[in-house]
Amino acid sequence: MEEKVAIIGIFIQDIEAASKVNELLHEYADCIIGRIGIPYREKSLNIISVIISASPDKISALSGKLGRIKGISAKAMQAKL
């Protein structure tokens, strides 16, 4: 299956869930190109952008698993190459 490049945007509203997010990202470390995290303290929100190169199924799986963590919102956007 061909690989796609995608950005997964993650909003962490419950800081207690951050460790679950990091564990999950560690599981997918082999296909993560980079990530950046920004705390938005005034809004009690943490924002992470993850750039990933993987099959569309793997991208969807990671995004879906992230979205099922309580206190987390996640969406993926795939590049059209």
PDB file of N, CA, C and O in Angstrom, chain B, residues numbered from 101:
ATOM      1  N   MET B 101       0.847  -1.174   0.000  1.00  0.00           N
ATOM      2  CA  MET B 101       0.000   0.000   0.000  1.00  0.00           C
ATOM      3  C   MET B 101       0.897   1.244   0.000  1.00  0.00           C
ATOM      4  O   MET B 101       1.930   1.274   0.668  1.00  0.00           O
ATOM      5  N   GLU B 102       0.493   2.253  -0.747  1.00  0.00           N
ATOM      6  CA  GLU B 102       1.305   3.453  -0.841  1.00  0.00           C
ATOM      7  C   GLU B 102       1.237   4.278   0.445  1.00  0.00           C
ATOM      8  O   GLU B 102       0.244   4.252   1.171  1.00  0.00           O
ATOM      9  N   GLU B 103       2.316   5.005   0.701  1.00  0.00           N
ATOM     10  CA  GLU B 103       2.356   5.871   1.868  1.00  0.00           C
ATOM     11  C   GLU B 103       1.851   7.258   1.518  1.00  0.00           C
ATOM     12  O   GLU B 103       2.013   7.731   0.394  1.00  0.00           O
ATOM     13  N   LYS B 104       1.252   7.885   2.480  1.00  0.00           N
ATOM     14  CA  LYS B 104       0.780   9.267   2.373  1.00  0.00           C
ATOM     15  C   LYS B 104       1.468  10.078   3.460  1.00  0.00           C
ATOM     16  O   LYS B 104       1.948   9.532   4.453  1.00  0.00           O
ATOM     17  N   VAL B 105       1.505  11.366   3.260  1.00  0.00           N
ATOM     18  CA  VAL B 105       1.987  12.281   4.292  1.00  0.00           C
ATOM     19  C   VAL B 105       0.765  12.973   4.872  1.00  0.00           C
ATOM     20  O   VAL B 105      -0.123  13.411   4.141  1.00  0.00           O
ATOM     21  N   ALA B 106       0.733  13.065   6.189  1.00  0.00           N
ATOM     22  CA  ALA B 106      -0.425  13.662   6.849  1.00  0.00           C
ATOM     23  C   ALA B 106       0.005  14.487   8.048  1.00  0.00           C
ATOM     24  O   ALA B 106       1.084  14.295   8.608  1.00  0.00           O
ATOM     25  N   ILE B 107      -0.859  15.400   8.423  1.00  0.00           N
ATOM     26  CA  ILE B 107      -0.718  16.157   9.656  1.00  0.00           C
ATOM     27  C   ILE B 107      -1.878  15.749  10.551  1.00  0.00           C
ATOM     28  O   ILE B 107      -3.035  15.762  10.132  1.00  0.00           O
ATOM     29  N   ILE B 108      -1.558  15.390  11.770  1.00  0.00           N
ATOM     30  CA  ILE B 108      -2.598  15.103  12.755  1.00  0.00           C
ATOM     31  C   ILE B 108      -2.549  16.224  13.786  1.00  0.00           C
ATOM     32  O   ILE B 108      -1.533  16.434  14.448  1.00  0.00           O
ATOM     33  N   GLY B 109      -3.652  16.930  13.908  1.00  0.00           N
ATOM     34  CA  GLY B 109      -3.774  17.991  14.912  1.00  0.00           C
ATOM     35  C   GLY B 109      -4.426  17.428  16.157  1.00  0.00           C
ATOM     36  O   GLY B 109      -5.472  16.782  16.090  1.00  0.00           O
ATOM     37  N   ILE B 110      -3.797  17.681  17.296  1.00  0.00           N
ATOM     38  CA  ILE B 110      -4.289  17.139  18.564  1.00  0.00           C
ATOM     39  C   ILE B 110      -4.501  18.285  19.550  1.00  0.00           C
ATOM     40  O   ILE B 110      -3.599  19.092  19.775  1.00  0.00           O
ATOM     41  N   PHE B 111      -5.685  18.351  20.130  1.00  0.00           N
ATOM     42  CA  PHE B 111      -5.978  19.303  21.197  1.00  0.00           C
ATOM     43  C   PHE B 111      -6.135  18.522  22.489  1.00  0.00           C
ATOM     44  O   PHE B 111      -6.965  17.618  22.584  1.00  0.00           O
ATOM     45  N   ILE B 112      -5.338  18.876  23.476  1.00  0.00           N
ATOM     46  CA  ILE B 112      -5.405  18.214  24.783  1.00  0.00           C
ATOM     47  C   ILE B 112      -6.054  19.192  25.762  1.00  0.00           C
ATOM     48  O   ILE B 112      -5.467  20.212  26.122  1.00  0.00           O
ATOM     49  N   GLN B 113      -7.266  18.862  26.181  1.00  0.00           N
ATOM     50  CA  GLN B 113      -7.980  19.708  27.133  1.00  0.00           C
ATOM     51  C   GLN B 113      -7.838  19.198  28.560  1.00  0.00           C
ATOM     52  O   GLN B 113      -7.995  19.962  29.512  1.00  0.00           O
ATOM     53  N   ASP B 114      -7.542  17.914  28.714  1.00  0.00           N
ATOM     54  CA  ASP B 114      -7.341  17.294  30.026  1.00  0.00           C
ATOM     55  C   ASP B 114      -5.884  16.872  30.119  1.00  0.00           C
ATOM     56  O   ASP B 114      -5.489  15.886  29.498  1.00  0.00           O
ATOM     57  N   ILE B 115      -5.081  17.600  30.884  1.00  0.00           N
ATOM     58  CA  ILE B 115      -3.644  17.346  30.968  1.00  0.00           C
ATOM     59  C   ILE B 115      -3.336  15.936  31.480  1.00  0.00           C
ATOM     60  O   ILE B 115      -2.258  15.404  31.218  1.00  0.00           O
ATOM     61  N   GLU B 116      -4.273  15.337  32.201  1.00  0.00           N
ATOM     62  CA  GLU B 116      -4.081  13.968  32.682  1.00  0.00           C
ATOM     63  C   GLU B 116      -4.011  12.974  31.518  1.00  0.00           C
ATOM     64  O   GLU B 116      -3.448  11.889  31.663  1.00  0.00           O
ATOM     65  N   ALA B 117      -4.578  13.338  30.373  1.00  0.00           N
ATOM     66  CA  ALA B 117      -4.583  12.456  29.201  1.00  0.00           C
ATOM     67  C   ALA B 117      -3.299  12.567  28.385  1.00  0.00           C
ATOM     68  O   ALA B 117      -3.092  11.775  27.466  1.00  0.00           O
ATOM     69  N   ALA B 118      -2.438  13.525  28.696  1.00  0.00           N
ATOM     70  CA  ALA B 118      -1.219  13.743  27.911  1.00  0.00           C
ATOM     71  C   ALA B 118      -0.313  12.516  27.893  1.00  0.00           C
ATOM     72  O   ALA B 118       0.305  12.223  26.870  1.00  0.00           O
ATOM     73  N   SER B 119      -0.227  11.803  28.995  1.00  0.00           N
ATOM     74  CA  SER B 119       0.632  10.610  29.033  1.00  0.00           C
ATOM     75  C   SER B 119       0.114   9.529  28.086  1.00  0.00           C
ATOM     76  O   SER B 119       0.909   8.815  27.476  1.00  0.00           O
ATOM     77  N   LYS B 120      -1.209   9.398  27.955  1.00  0.00           N
ATOM     78  CA  LYS B 120      -1.786   8.424  27.027  1.00  0.00           C
ATOM     79  C   LYS B 120      -1.468   8.809  25.589  1.00  0.00           C
ATOM     80  O   LYS B 120      -1.188   7.945  24.758  1.00  0.00           O
ATOM     81  N   VAL B 121      -1.509  10.110  25.295  1.00  0.00           N
ATOM     82  CA  VAL B 121      -1.175  10.591  23.953  1.00  0.00           C
ATOM     83  C   VAL B 121       0.287  10.260  23.645  1.00  0.00           C
ATOM     84  O   VAL B 121       0.598   9.751  22.568  1.00  0.00           O
ATOM     85  N   ASN B 122       1.178  10.548  24.588  1.00  0.00           N
ATOM     86  CA  ASN B 122       2.598  10.279  24.365  1.00  0.00           C
ATOM     87  C   ASN B 122       2.886   8.791  24.192  1.00  0.00           C
ATOM     88  O   ASN B 122       3.725   8.420  23.371  1.00  0.00           O
ATOM     89  N   GLU B 123       2.208   7.940  24.947  1.00  0.00           N
ATOM     90  CA  GLU B 123       2.369   6.487  24.798  1.00  0.00           C
ATOM     91  C   GLU B 123       1.959   6.045  23.396  1.00  0.00           C
ATOM     92  O   GLU B 123       2.651   5.254  22.755  1.00  0.00           O
ATOM     93  N   LEU B 124       0.840   6.558  22.936  1.00  0.00           N
ATOM     94  CA  LEU B 124       0.337   6.194  21.612  1.00  0.00           C
ATOM     95  C   LEU B 124       1.269   6.699  20.512  1.00  0.00           C
ATOM     96  O   LEU B 124       1.542   5.977  19.553  1.00  0.00           O
ATOM     97  N   LEU B 125       1.757   7.927  20.642  1.00  0.00           N
ATOM     98  CA  LEU B 125       2.697   8.453  19.649  1.00  0.00           C
ATOM     99  C   LEU B 125       3.992   7.644  19.647  1.00  0.00           C
ATOM    100  O   LEU B 125       4.609   7.459  18.598  1.00  0.00           O
ATOM    101  N   HIS B 126       4.400   7.168  20.811  1.00  0.00           N
ATOM    102  CA  HIS B 126       5.602   6.324  20.880  1.00  0.00           C
ATOM    103  C   HIS B 126       5.397   5.019  20.103  1.00  0.00           C
ATOM    104  O   HIS B 126       6.331   4.528  19.469  1.00  0.00           O
ATOM    105  N   GLU B 127       4.192   4.458  20.147  1.00  0.00           N
ATOM    106  CA  GLU B 127       3.887   3.228  19.400  1.00  0.00           C
ATOM    107  C   GLU B 127       4.038   3.439  17.884  1.00  0.00           C
ATOM    108  O   GLU B 127       4.398   2.512  17.158  1.00  0.00           O
ATOM    109  N   TYR B 128       3.764   4.653  17.417  1.00  0.00           N
ATOM    110  CA  TYR B 128       3.820   4.980  15.997  1.00  0.00           C
ATOM    111  C   TYR B 128       5.092   5.754  15.631  1.00  0.00           C
ATOM    112  O   TYR B 128       5.150   6.375  14.570  1.00  0.00           O
ATOM    113  N   ALA B 129       6.094   5.722  16.484  1.00  0.00           N
ATOM    114  CA  ALA B 129       7.315   6.517  16.299  1.00  0.00           C
ATOM    115  C   ALA B 129       8.025   6.212  14.985  1.00  0.00           C
ATOM    116  O   ALA B 129       8.681   7.090  14.424  1.00  0.00           O
ATOM    117  N   ASP B 130       7.906   4.988  14.487  1.00  0.00           N
ATOM    118  CA  ASP B 130       8.607   4.602  13.255  1.00  0.00           C
ATOM    119  C   ASP B 130       8.102   5.347  12.017  1.00  0.00           C
ATOM    120  O   ASP B 130       8.804   5.399  11.008  1.00  0.00           O
ATOM    121  N   CYS B 131       6.912   5.919  12.076  1.00  0.00           N
ATOM    122  CA  CYS B 131       6.384   6.637  10.915  1.00  0.00           C
ATOM    123  C   CYS B 131       6.168   8.133  11.176  1.00  0.00           C
ATOM    124  O   CYS B 131       5.657   8.846  10.313  1.00  0.00           O
ATOM    125  N   ILE B 132       6.554   8.604  12.357  1.00  0.00           N
ATOM    126  CA  ILE B 132       6.423  10.026  12.663  1.00  0.00           C
ATOM    127  C   ILE B 132       7.656  10.767  12.160  1.00  0.00           C
ATOM    128  O   ILE B 132       8.785  10.443  12.528  1.00  0.00           O
ATOM    129  N   ILE B 133       7.423  11.764  11.316  1.00  0.00           N
ATOM    130  CA  ILE B 133       8.505  12.583  10.762  1.00  0.00           C
ATOM    131  C   ILE B 133       8.899  13.661  11.767  1.00  0.00           C
ATOM    132  O   ILE B 133      10.085  13.936  11.954  1.00  0.00           O
ATOM    133  N   GLY B 134       7.907  14.269  12.413  1.00  0.00           N
ATOM    134  CA  GLY B 134       8.174  15.310  13.388  1.00  0.00           C
ATOM    135  C   GLY B 134       6.922  15.688  14.154  1.00  0.00           C
ATOM    136  O   GLY B 134       5.803  15.338  13.780  1.00  0.00           O
ATOM    137  N   ARG B 135       7.148  16.416  15.240  1.00  0.00           N
ATOM    138  CA  ARG B 135       6.006  16.879  16.021  1.00  0.00           C
ATOM    139  C   ARG B 135       6.390  18.157  16.737  1.00  0.00           C
ATOM    140  O   ARG B 135       7.561  18.401  17.026  1.00  0.00           O
ATOM    141  N   ILE B 136       5.390  18.962  17.014  1.00  0.00           N
ATOM    142  CA  ILE B 136       5.584  20.192  17.764  1.00  0.00           C
ATOM    143  C   ILE B 136       4.423  20.332  18.733  1.00  0.00           C
ATOM    144  O   ILE B 136       3.267  20.090  18.384  1.00  0.00           O
ATOM    145  N   GLY B 137       4.747  20.724  19.944  1.00  0.00           N
ATOM    146  CA  GLY B 137       3.725  20.917  20.949  1.00  0.00           C
ATOM    147  C   GLY B 137       3.777  22.337  21.488  1.00  0.00           C
ATOM    148  O   GLY B 137       4.852  22.880  21.741  1.00  0.00           O
ATOM    149  N   ILE B 138       2.615  22.926  21.659  1.00  0.00           N
ATOM    150  CA  ILE B 138       2.529  24.301  22.138  1.00  0.00           C
ATOM    151  C   ILE B 138       1.501  24.370  23.271  1.00  0.00           C
ATOM    152  O   ILE B 138       0.335  24.029  23.071  1.00  0.00           O
ATOM    153  N   PRO B 139       1.925  24.805  24.449  1.00  0.00           N
ATOM    154  CA  PRO B 139       0.945  25.008  25.526  1.00  0.00           C
ATOM    155  C   PRO B 139       0.260  26.358  25.356  1.00  0.00           C
ATOM    156  O   PRO B 139       0.921  27.370  25.120  1.00  0.00           O
ATOM    157  N   TYR B 140      -1.038  26.371  25.473  1.00  0.00           N
ATOM    158  CA  TYR B 140      -1.818  27.610  25.400  1.00  0.00           C
ATOM    159  C   TYR B 140      -2.431  27.790  26.793  1.00  0.00           C
ATOM    160  O   TYR B 140      -3.607  27.504  27.018  1.00  0.00           O
ATOM    161  N   ARG B 141      -1.611  28.266  27.702  1.00  0.00           N
ATOM    162  CA  ARG B 141      -1.972  28.312  29.122  1.00  0.00           C
ATOM    163  C   ARG B 141      -3.221  29.150  29.399  1.00  0.00           C
ATOM    164  O   ARG B 141      -4.027  28.798  30.261  1.00  0.00           O
ATOM    165  N   GLU B 142      -3.380  30.248  28.678  1.00  0.00           N
ATOM    166  CA  GLU B 142      -4.529  31.122  28.915  1.00  0.00           C
ATOM    167  C   GLU B 142      -5.856  30.409  28.682  1.00  0.00           C
ATOM    168  O   GLU B 142      -6.877  30.777  29.264  1.00  0.00           O
ATOM    169  N   LYS B 143      -5.837  29.397  27.835  1.00  0.00           N
ATOM    170  CA  LYS B 143      -7.057  28.643  27.510  1.00  0.00           C
ATOM    171  C   LYS B 143      -7.044  27.234  28.110  1.00  0.00           C
ATOM    172  O   LYS B 143      -7.947  26.442  27.845  1.00  0.00           O
ATOM    173  N   SER B 144      -6.015  26.916  28.924  1.00  0.00           N
ATOM    174  CA  SER B 144      -5.864  25.572  29.505  1.00  0.00           C
ATOM    175  C   SER B 144      -5.934  24.507  28.416  1.00  0.00           C
ATOM    176  O   SER B 144      -6.653  23.515  28.534  1.00  0.00           O
ATOM    177  N   LEU B 145      -5.171  24.737  27.358  1.00  0.00           N
ATOM    178  CA  LEU B 145      -5.187  23.869  26.186  1.00  0.00           C
ATOM    179  C   LEU B 145      -3.757  23.609  25.734  1.00  0.00           C
ATOM    180  O   LEU B 145      -2.929  24.521  25.719  1.00  0.00           O
ATOM    181  N   ASN B 146      -3.472  22.384  25.371  1.00  0.00           N
ATOM    182  CA  ASN B 146      -2.186  22.026  24.776  1.00  0.00           C
ATOM    183  C   ASN B 146      -2.449  21.547  23.358  1.00  0.00           C
ATOM    184  O   ASN B 146      -3.379  20.780  23.111  1.00  0.00           O
ATOM    185  N   ILE B 147      -1.620  22.007  22.429  1.00  0.00           N
ATOM    186  CA  ILE B 147      -1.816  21.709  21.015  1.00  0.00           C
ATOM    187  C   ILE B 147      -0.577  20.993  20.494  1.00  0.00           C
ATOM    188  O   ILE B 147       0.548  21.445  20.706  1.00  0.00           O
ATOM    189  N   ILE B 148      -0.793  19.872  19.811  1.00  0.00           N
ATOM    190  CA  ILE B 148       0.305  19.116  19.212  1.00  0.00           C
ATOM    191  C   ILE B 148      -0.006  18.906  17.733  1.00  0.00           C
ATOM    192  O   ILE B 148      -1.117  18.522  17.367  1.00  0.00           O
ATOM    193  N   SER B 149       0.987  19.162  16.894  1.00  0.00           N
ATOM    194  CA  SER B 149       0.908  18.830  15.469  1.00  0.00           C
ATOM    195  C   SER B 149       1.892  17.711  15.206  1.00  0.00           C
ATOM    196  O   SER B 149       3.068  17.818  15.556  1.00  0.00           O
ATOM    197  N   VAL B 150       1.427  16.646  14.597  1.00  0.00           N
ATOM    198  CA  VAL B 150       2.266  15.497  14.279  1.00  0.00           C
ATOM    199  C   VAL B 150       2.267  15.307  12.771  1.00  0.00           C
ATOM    200  O   VAL B 150       1.208  15.231  12.147  1.00  0.00           O
ATOM    201  N   ILE B 151       3.464  15.231  12.185  1.00  0.00           N
ATOM    202  CA  ILE B 151       3.590  14.956  10.756  1.00  0.00           C
ATOM    203  C   ILE B 151       3.993  13.491  10.631  1.00  0.00           C
ATOM    204  O   ILE B 151       4.963  13.041  11.241  1.00  0.00           O
ATOM    205  N   ILE B 152       3.229  12.761   9.829  1.00  0.00           N
ATOM    206  CA  ILE B 152       3.398  11.316   9.726  1.00  0.00           C
ATOM    207  C   ILE B 152       3.441  10.886   8.265  1.00  0.00           C
ATOM    208  O   ILE B 152       2.750  11.459   7.422  1.00  0.00           O
ATOM    209  N   SER B 153       4.251   9.880   7.969  1.00  0.00           N
ATOM    210  CA  SER B 153       4.292   9.267   6.641  1.00  0.00           C
ATOM    211  C   SER B 153       3.984   7.782   6.824  1.00  0.00           C
ATOM    212  O   SER B 153       4.782   7.031   7.385  1.00  0.00           O
ATOM    213  N   ALA B 154       2.813   7.375   6.340  1.00  0.00           N
ATOM    214  CA  ALA B 154       2.348   5.996   6.551  1.00  0.00           C
ATOM    215  C   ALA B 154       1.219   5.697   5.575  1.00  0.00           C
ATOM    216  O   ALA B 154       0.800   6.555   4.797  1.00  0.00           O
ATOM    217  N   SER B 155       0.742   4.469   5.634  1.00  0.00           N
ATOM    218  CA  SER B 155      -0.406   4.100   4.814  1.00  0.00           C
ATOM    219  C   SER B 155      -1.638   4.845   5.327  1.00  0.00           C
ATOM    220  O   SER B 155      -1.712   5.190   6.506  1.00  0.00           O
ATOM    221  N   PRO B 156      -2.605   5.092   4.439  1.00  0.00           N
ATOM    222  CA  PRO B 156      -3.833   5.761   4.889  1.00  0.00           C
ATOM    223  C   PRO B 156      -4.518   5.031   6.050  1.00  0.00           C
ATOM    224  O   PRO B 156      -5.096   5.668   6.930  1.00  0.00           O
ATOM    225  N   ASP B 157      -4.451   3.698   6.050  1.00  0.00           N
ATOM    226  CA  ASP B 157      -5.060   2.932   7.139  1.00  0.00           C
ATOM    227  C   ASP B 157      -4.371   3.205   8.472  1.00  0.00           C
ATOM    228  O   ASP B 157      -5.030   3.332   9.504  1.00  0.00           O
ATOM    229  N   LYS B 158      -3.048   3.293   8.446  1.00  0.00           N
ATOM    230  CA  LYS B 158      -2.283   3.541   9.673  1.00  0.00           C
ATOM    231  C   LYS B 158      -2.526   4.958  10.180  1.00  0.00           C
ATOM    232  O   LYS B 158      -2.628   5.180  11.387  1.00  0.00           O
ATOM    233  N   ILE B 159      -2.617   5.909   9.266  1.00  0.00           N
ATOM    234  CA  ILE B 159      -2.908   7.294   9.644  1.00  0.00           C
ATOM    235  C   ILE B 159      -4.285   7.374  10.309  1.00  0.00           C
ATOM    236  O   ILE B 159      -4.445   8.009  11.351  1.00  0.00           O
ATOM    237  N   SER B 160      -5.264   6.729   9.700  1.00  0.00           N
ATOM    238  CA  SER B 160      -6.625   6.721  10.252  1.00  0.00           C
ATOM    239  C   SER B 160      -6.673   6.021  11.608  1.00  0.00           C
ATOM    240  O   SER B 160      -7.381   6.454  12.517  1.00  0.00           O
ATOM    241  N   ALA B 161      -5.913   4.939  11.731  1.00  0.00           N
ATOM    242  CA  ALA B 161      -5.889   4.198  12.996  1.00  0.00           C
ATOM    243  C   ALA B 161      -5.332   5.068  14.118  1.00  0.00           C
ATOM    244  O   ALA B 161      -5.908   5.117  15.205  1.00  0.00           O
ATOM    245  N   LEU B 162      -4.225   5.750  13.867  1.00  0.00           N
ATOM    246  CA  LEU B 162      -3.645   6.618  14.893  1.00  0.00           C
ATOM    247  C   LEU B 162      -4.594   7.753  15.245  1.00  0.00           C
ATOM    248  O   LEU B 162      -4.822   8.029  16.423  1.00  0.00           O
ATOM    249  N   SER B 163      -5.142   8.405  14.244  1.00  0.00           N
ATOM    250  CA  SER B 163      -6.061   9.509  14.488  1.00  0.00           C
ATOM    251  C   SER B 163      -7.286   9.042  15.283  1.00  0.00           C
ATOM    252  O   SER B 163      -7.732   9.723  16.206  1.00  0.00           O
ATOM    253  N   GLY B 164      -7.812   7.899  14.922  1.00  0.00           N
ATOM    254  CA  GLY B 164      -8.972   7.346  15.616  1.00  0.00           C
ATOM    255  C   GLY B 164      -8.678   6.988  17.060  1.00  0.00           C
ATOM    256  O   GLY B 164      -9.479   7.273  17.950  1.00  0.00           O
ATOM    257  N   LYS B 165      -7.519   6.356  17.300  1.00  0.00           N
ATOM    258  CA  LYS B 165      -7.139   5.997  18.668  1.00  0.00           C
ATOM    259  C   LYS B 165      -6.944   7.245  19.521  1.00  0.00           C
ATOM    260  O   LYS B 165      -7.334   7.272  20.688  1.00  0.00           O
ATOM    261  N   LEU B 166      -6.341   8.278  18.938  1.00  0.00           N
ATOM    262  CA  LEU B 166      -6.166   9.527  19.674  1.00  0.00           C
ATOM    263  C   LEU B 166      -7.520  10.142  20.018  1.00  0.00           C
ATOM    264  O   LEU B 166      -7.730  10.614  21.135  1.00  0.00           O
ATOM    265  N   GLY B 167      -8.430  10.133  19.054  1.00  0.00           N
ATOM    266  CA  GLY B 167      -9.747  10.727  19.259  1.00  0.00           C
ATOM    267  C   GLY B 167     -10.599  10.023  20.293  1.00  0.00           C
ATOM    268  O   GLY B 167     -11.544  10.608  20.821  1.00  0.00           O
ATOM    269  N   ARG B 168     -10.275   8.764  20.590  1.00  0.00           N
ATOM    270  CA  ARG B 168     -11.031   8.017  21.587  1.00  0.00           C
ATOM    271  C   ARG B 168     -10.530   8.240  23.013  1.00  0.00           C
ATOM    272  O   ARG B 168     -11.144   7.755  23.963  1.00  0.00           O
ATOM    273  N   ILE B 169      -9.430   8.962  23.174  1.00  0.00           N
ATOM    274  CA  ILE B 169      -8.921   9.261  24.509  1.00  0.00           C
ATOM    275  C   ILE B 169      -9.756  10.406  25.080  1.00  0.00           C
ATOM    276  O   ILE B 169      -9.920  11.446  24.442  1.00  0.00           O
ATOM    277  N   LYS B 170     -10.276  10.203  26.280  1.00  0.00           N
ATOM    278  CA  LYS B 170     -11.108  11.230  26.916  1.00  0.00           C
ATOM    279  C   LYS B 170     -10.279  12.488  27.171  1.00  0.00           C
ATOM    280  O   LYS B 170      -9.171  12.419  27.702  1.00  0.00           O
ATOM    281  N   GLY B 171     -10.833  13.634  26.786  1.00  0.00           N
ATOM    282  CA  GLY B 171     -10.159  14.911  26.977  1.00  0.00           C
ATOM    283  C   GLY B 171      -9.282  15.317  25.806  1.00  0.00           C
ATOM    284  O   GLY B 171      -8.551  16.305  25.884  1.00  0.00           O
ATOM    285  N   ILE B 172      -9.355  14.540  24.698  1.00  0.00           N
ATOM    286  CA  ILE B 172      -8.531  14.771  23.512  1.00  0.00           C
ATOM    287  C   ILE B 172      -9.434  14.941  22.291  1.00  0.00           C
ATOM    288  O   ILE B 172     -10.449  14.259  22.153  1.00  0.00           O
ATOM    289  N   SER B 173      -9.045  15.863  21.410  1.00  0.00           N
ATOM    290  CA  SER B 173      -9.658  15.971  20.085  1.00  0.00           C
ATOM    291  C   SER B 173      -8.533  15.818  19.063  1.00  0.00           C
ATOM    292  O   SER B 173      -7.466  16.408  19.226  1.00  0.00           O
ATOM    293  N   ALA B 174      -8.763  15.035  18.018  1.00  0.00           N
ATOM    294  CA  ALA B 174      -7.728  14.822  17.016  1.00  0.00           C
ATOM    295  C   ALA B 174      -8.364  14.693  15.634  1.00  0.00           C
ATOM    296  O   ALA B 174      -9.419  14.080  15.472  1.00  0.00           O
ATOM    297  N   LYS B 175      -7.705  15.279  14.653  1.00  0.00           N
ATOM    298  CA  LYS B 175      -8.144  15.187  13.247  1.00  0.00           C
ATOM    299  C   LYS B 175      -6.911  15.060  12.374  1.00  0.00           C
ATOM    300  O   LYS B 175      -5.858  15.620  12.679  1.00  0.00           O
ATOM    301  N   ALA B 176      -7.051  14.316  11.284  1.00  0.00           N
ATOM    302  CA  ALA B 176      -5.951  14.135  10.333  1.00  0.00           C
ATOM    303  C   ALA B 176      -6.297  14.771   9.002  1.00  0.00           C
ATOM    304  O   ALA B 176      -7.453  14.790   8.579  1.00  0.00           O
ATOM    305  N   MET B 177      -5.276  15.287   8.358  1.00  0.00           N
ATOM    306  CA  MET B 177      -5.418  15.841   7.015  1.00  0.00           C
ATOM    307  C   MET B 177      -4.283  15.255   6.164  1.00  0.00           C
ATOM    308  O   MET B 177      -3.109  15.444   6.481  1.00  0.00           O
ATOM    309  N   GLN B 178      -4.633  14.551   5.093  1.00  0.00           N
ATOM    310  CA  GLN B 178      -3.639  13.909   4.236  1.00  0.00           C
ATOM    311  C   GLN B 178      -3.319  14.763   3.029  1.00  0.00           C
ATOM    312  O   GLN B 178      -4.194  15.407   2.450  1.00  0.00           O
ATOM    313  N   ALA B 179      -2.042  14.757   2.657  1.00  0.00           N
ATOM    314  CA  ALA B 179      -1.602  15.500   1.473  1.00  0.00           C
ATOM    315  C   ALA B 179      -2.052  14.767   0.223  1.00  0.00           C
ATOM    316  O   ALA B 179      -2.087  13.537   0.197  1.00  0.00           O
ATOM    317  N   LYS B 180      -2.395  15.518  -0.810  1.00  0.00           N
ATOM    318  CA  LYS B 180      -2.736  14.935  -2.106  1.00  0.00           C
ATOM    319  C   LYS B 180      -1.484  15.006  -2.960  1.00  0.00           C
ATOM    320  O   LYS B 180      -1.166  16.052  -3.526  1.00  0.00           O
ATOM    321  N   LEU B 181      -0.778  13.892  -3.050  1.00  0.00           N
ATOM    322  CA  LEU B 181       0.472  13.842  -3.825  1.00  0.00           C
ATOM    323  C   LEU B 181       0.258  13.151  -5.148  1.00  0.00           C
ATOM    324  O   LEU B 181       1.197  13.016  -5.932  1.00  0.00           O
TER     325      LEU B 181
END
